[in-house]
Amino acid sequence: MHYLFFGFILVIHSFAAAGHFEYDCPDQSERAAIIVQNFLTKDAYYLLRQENSISASADSIRALNNLQDSEACAYLSSTLDVANNEDEYRKYAFYKAGEYYFVLKVLRPPSEWPEPDADWAPSETAIVFDQDFEPMLPFLP
């Protein structure tokens, strides 16, 4: 019985390591990485960081990926219903810095918009989550 259980766990682990998830991590976004870096380093966000005890090095910023962060991506994607909340103008990006997760809804490049010449844009949003995926702080980039 133990061998069967171990084999089942091995199959699940192999399946997960190959990147077969109901929710994949979103693609990296240069814009999102810049927003996270600005949040962690710019004076404009100093009080927000201090009031919420958020401290992480800009050197620790990385995009979540399927190999290292499959469970985090699955949890965040399902909790935020990413599949039904992206739109033609914005996309999600998941980043981590230190022990914090950043979920950002950032603008797509204007060339991907249904109206590339539009003179307006929807707002970008971001939420900081702690290591237990509890939302700590929404902020506007």
Disulfide bonds with the S-S distance in Angstrom:
Cys25-Cys73 1.92
